Amino acid sequence: MSNDDFRISRVEKTLRWFEQDIPLLNMRVRDLSQERQESARKFAAAVIAQTRAELERLMRKRMVETSEPAELPCEPAD
């Protein structure tokens, strides 16, 4: 597994973990004031958005690297 594939795998796992934690976050913050609940939810949403952006960046990088030829073709010798 290449370093990029490993990083993509880790970011995907982290993203799933964050997304699955939302219901638990709601339970953890329910005793807080409305303002603090909103603040916690906004922070979680920002972290999820940042993680998605990182995953998209890594996926684009991998696509570019795999679509480029490994070696440029050379001219035939005379």
BELCORZI-V212315 format. One record per helix or strand. SS is the DSSP state (H for helix, E for strand). FROM is the first residue (numbers start at 1). TO is the last residue. Records with the same first field share a line. If there is no record, write none. Layout:
SS = FROM-TO / FROM-TO
This chain:
H = 3-29 / 34-67
